[in-house]
Amino acid sequence: MKIHTVGEVMTSDVVRAGPMTPFREVVRLLDRHRISGVPVVDHDDKVLGVISGTDLMREQARRTGAEEGRIATAEHLMSTPAVTVHPEQPVADAARVMERRGIERLPVVDEEDRLIGIATRRDLLRVFLRTDADIRREVIDDVLVGALGLAPDGVAVLVRDGLVTLTGPVERRSDVPKAIRAVWRLEGVSGMVNGLTHRVDDGPLPARQPPEQRADRTHPGADRP
C-alpha cells in the first residue's frame, strides 16, 4: 500500500530570505513569486524561522513615527522556532501538523536541518487529485489481492469521485473490517460504501456459561429439601 511522503509533493526550488533581508525586500519576494511566506535561513541553509504575510502586516501595524529610522529585517519579523518536516514523513502527518499549528507552509529539512524544500497546503492536497482509476487499481492490487488474498475479480470495486463501493463475498467475517480500514487509509479516498458479505463466520465464540453448582452429596443433609 503506497503512502505518499512529503518529499514526493514538496517544491524543491524554495524562495528564501536571510536574517538581514530588509522588510521591503521580503514584501517584494512574496509579491514577485505570489507566495504567502518564506523561510529564513542562515549561511548554512539551516532554518531559523518563517515569515508569513501575517508577520509583515503585524510589523506594519506596530510601526510608529518614532521607529521610522529603524530598518526591520527578517530576523526581527520571523516567527520562531520554525515548524519543519522531513521528506520521508507521510503527507497525512504533515497535514495534521499544519492543521494543529494553523500554518500554510512547512519548510522541509534534511537530517542536518538544512532546507531542501517547502510543502504548502496545495502541495499536500495534490495527493487527493488522484483519478478514480488509480484509486480502483490500488484497492484491487493492495487491499483485495495483497492484503486479503482474493482474486482480482473476486469483489466488485466501483470508485466515483473518490467514493469507493465494495460489493461481493470475502472469505471470513473478520476480513470485512480489515478491508474497510485498508481502503480508508488509501490516499484520495473520500468515502466508503460497504457491500461486503462473508462465507465463514470466524467471529468470537459465545462466552461459556459457568456450570451449575451441584449439591455436595457427601455433605450431611444434602438430599434433604
Secondary structure per residue as TSV (DSSP state, phi and psi in degrees):
chain	resnum	aa	ss	phi	psi
A	1	M	-	360.0	119.8
A	2	K	-	-80.0	128.2
A	3	I	-	-111.7	116.6
A	4	H	-	-71.9	140.6
A	5	T	B	-108.2	164.7
A	6	V	H	-59.4	-38.0
A	7	G	H	-61.4	-25.6
A	8	E	H	-78.4	-24.2
A	9	V	H	-113.7	-10.6
A	10	M	S	-68.5	161.3
A	11	T	B	-95.6	122.3
A	12	S	S	-82.3	-29.2
A	13	D	S	-86.1	93.4
A	14	V	-	-99.5	130.1
A	15	V	-	-80.0	128.2
A	16	R	-	-137.6	164.5
A	17	A	B	-126.4	157.6
A	18	G	-	-98.4	167.0
A	19	P	T	-57.2	-31.3
A	20	M	T	-97.9	7.9
A	21	T	-	-63.7	125.8
A	22	P	B	-68.1	159.4
A	23	F	H	-50.9	-51.7
A	24	R	H	-63.7	-33.9
A	25	E	H	-70.5	-36.0
A	26	V	H	-62.9	-42.7
A	27	V	H	-60.2	-43.1
A	28	R	H	-61.9	-40.9
A	29	L	H	-60.5	-45.4
A	30	L	H	-64.8	-41.1
A	31	D	H	-71.1	-43.5
A	32	R	H	-65.0	-39.6
A	33	H	H	-98.4	1.1
A	34	R	T	53.2	53.2
A	35	I	-	-124.3	165.8
A	36	S	S	-102.9	-2.2
A	37	G	E	-176.6	164.3
A	38	V	E	-138.5	145.3
A	39	P	E	-77.8	150.8
A	40	V	E	-108.8	125.3
A	41	V	E	-123.5	156.3
A	42	D	-	-88.4	-170.0
A	43	H	T	-65.3	-18.1
A	44	D	T	-102.3	14.0
A	45	D	-	66.7	18.6
A	46	K	B	-84.6	136.4
A	47	V	E	-75.8	124.1
A	48	L	E	-96.3	-32.8
A	49	G	E	-177.9	-173.8
A	50	V	E	-135.6	137.1
A	51	I	E	-109.6	126.9
A	52	S	E	-112.1	170.1
A	53	G	H	-59.7	-32.3
A	54	T	H	-63.5	-40.8
A	55	D	H	-61.6	-39.9
A	56	L	H	-67.9	-41.5
A	57	M	H	-65.0	-38.0
A	58	R	H	-64.0	-40.9
A	59	E	H	-65.0	-41.3
A	60	Q	H	-65.0	-40.2
A	61	A	H	-70.4	-28.5
A	62	R	H	-79.2	-22.2
A	63	R	-	-62.5	142.4
A	64	T	-	-125.9	168.9
A	65	G	G	-59.3	-31.9
A	66	A	G	-69.8	-16.5
A	67	E	G	-104.3	9.8
A	68	E	T	-62.0	-27.0
A	69	G	T	-80.0	-11.6
A	70	R	-	-88.8	132.8
A	71	I	-	-97.4	113.2
A	72	A	-	-74.1	135.7
A	73	T	B	-118.6	170.8
A	74	A	H	-57.5	-36.7
A	75	E	H	-67.0	-23.5
A	76	H	H	-87.2	-22.4
A	77	L	H	-92.5	-28.4
A	78	M	-	-70.8	154.1
A	79	S	B	-91.0	132.0
A	80	T	S	-133.7	156.7
A	81	P	S	-72.7	156.0
A	82	A	-	-73.5	138.0
A	83	V	-	-87.4	120.3
A	84	T	-	-124.8	166.0
A	85	V	B	-134.6	165.3
A	86	H	-	-105.4	153.1
A	87	P	T	-63.7	-25.0
A	88	E	T	-85.5	-3.4
A	89	Q	S	-71.2	143.0
A	90	P	B	-62.9	147.2
A	91	V	H	-56.5	-39.8
A	92	A	H	-60.9	-38.3
A	93	D	H	-65.6	-42.7
A	94	A	H	-63.8	-38.8
A	95	A	H	-63.3	-39.0
A	96	R	H	-65.5	-38.0
A	97	V	H	-62.8	-45.2
A	98	M	H	-59.5	-44.5
A	99	E	H	-66.5	-43.4
A	100	R	H	-66.5	-38.3
A	101	R	H	-90.9	-10.4
A	102	G	T	66.1	41.2
A	103	I	-	-118.4	161.5
A	104	E	S	-102.1	-18.9
A	105	R	E	-148.5	150.3
A	106	L	E	-127.9	120.7
A	107	P	E	-63.7	139.2
A	108	V	E	-105.4	127.2
A	109	V	E	-123.2	156.9
A	110	D	-	-87.5	-170.0
A	111	E	T	-66.2	-15.8
A	112	E	T	-103.9	16.0
A	113	D	-	64.9	25.3
A	114	R	B	-90.4	142.2
A	115	L	E	-67.5	125.8
A	116	I	E	-125.5	-7.3
A	117	G	E	-178.3	179.0
A	118	I	E	-137.1	138.2
A	119	A	E	-119.0	119.4
A	120	T	E	-103.5	169.9
A	121	R	H	-57.4	-39.6
A	122	R	H	-62.8	-39.8
A	123	D	H	-61.5	-45.5
A	124	L	H	-68.1	-34.6
A	125	L	H	-72.5	-13.6
A	126	R	G	-60.3	-28.8
A	127	V	G	-68.3	-19.2
A	128	F	G	-87.2	1.6
A	129	L	G	-92.9	17.9
A	130	R	-	-66.7	149.0
A	131	T	-	-75.6	158.2
A	132	D	H	-61.1	-34.3
A	133	A	H	-64.6	-39.8
A	134	D	H	-64.6	-43.1
A	135	I	H	-64.5	-44.5
A	136	R	H	-60.1	-42.3
A	137	R	H	-61.8	-40.2
A	138	E	H	-70.9	-37.0
A	139	V	I	-59.6	-45.8
A	140	I	I	-68.3	-51.4
A	141	D	I	-70.0	-46.1
A	142	D	I	-91.1	-35.2
A	143	V	I	-92.4	-60.6
A	144	L	I	-69.6	-49.1
A	145	V	I	-82.5	-51.2
A	146	G	I	-69.2	-47.8
A	147	A	I	-88.6	-37.3
A	148	L	T	-102.6	-12.2
A	149	G	-	71.2	27.7
A	150	L	-	-90.2	164.6
A	151	A	-	-70.4	149.1
A	152	P	T	-56.1	-30.2
A	153	D	T	-105.1	17.6
A	154	G	S	-71.3	-28.5
A	155	V	S	-130.0	136.8
A	156	A	E	-76.8	129.4
A	157	V	E	-120.3	119.4
A	158	L	E	-119.3	129.4
A	159	V	E	-126.5	124.7
A	160	R	E	-138.2	117.2
A	161	D	T	55.0	37.3
A	162	G	T	84.4	-7.1
A	163	L	E	-86.4	119.2
A	164	V	E	-100.2	127.7
A	165	T	E	-117.8	124.1
A	166	L	E	-111.1	129.5
A	167	T	E	-136.8	129.2
A	168	G	E	134.4	179.8
A	169	P	E	-93.1	139.9
A	170	V	E	-108.3	171.9
A	171	E	E	-72.7	-51.1
A	172	R	E	-118.0	152.8
A	173	R	T	-59.2	-37.9
A	174	S	T	-68.0	-15.0
A	175	D	H	-73.5	-21.8
A	176	V	H	-65.9	-56.3
A	177	P	H	-63.9	-29.8
A	178	K	H	-62.9	-43.7
A	179	A	H	-66.1	-41.5
A	180	I	H	-61.9	-46.4
A	181	R	H	-62.7	-41.2
A	182	A	H	-65.6	-40.2
A	183	V	H	-66.3	-42.4
A	184	W	H	-62.7	-26.5
A	185	R	H	-78.2	-13.7
A	186	L	S	-71.5	135.7
A	187	E	T	-72.3	137.2
A	188	G	T	98.1	-11.7
A	189	V	-	-78.3	124.2
A	190	S	-	-102.7	-14.6
A	191	G	E	-170.4	169.9
A	192	M	E	-145.7	130.3
A	193	V	E	-116.9	121.2
A	194	N	E	-98.4	112.6
A	195	G	E	-119.8	28.2
A	196	L	E	-81.5	143.5
A	197	T	E	-119.3	175.9
A	198	H	E	-137.6	151.7
A	199	R	E	-90.2	-37.8
A	200	V	E	-120.2	129.1
A	201	D	-	-91.6	101.4
A	202	D	-	-105.1	29.2
A	203	G	-	-67.5	172.3
A	204	P	-	-62.7	140.6
A	205	L	-	-69.3	150.1
A	206	P	-	-61.5	146.5
A	207	A	-	-62.3	137.7
A	208	R	-	-71.8	136.3
A	209	Q	-	-80.2	138.8
A	210	P	-	-65.1	137.6
A	211	P	-	-61.1	144.8
A	212	E	-	-64.6	140.4
A	213	Q	-	-70.4	132.6
A	214	R	-	-98.9	146.2
A	215	A	-	-66.8	140.8
A	216	D	-	-77.8	102.5
A	217	R	T	-67.5	-16.4
A	218	T	T	-86.0	-9.7
A	219	H	S	-81.1	133.5
A	220	P	T	-56.5	129.9
A	221	G	T	84.7	10.4
A	222	A	T	-67.1	-27.2
A	223	D	T	-90.3	-2.9
A	224	R	-	-78.8	147.2
A	225	P	-	-66.7	360.0
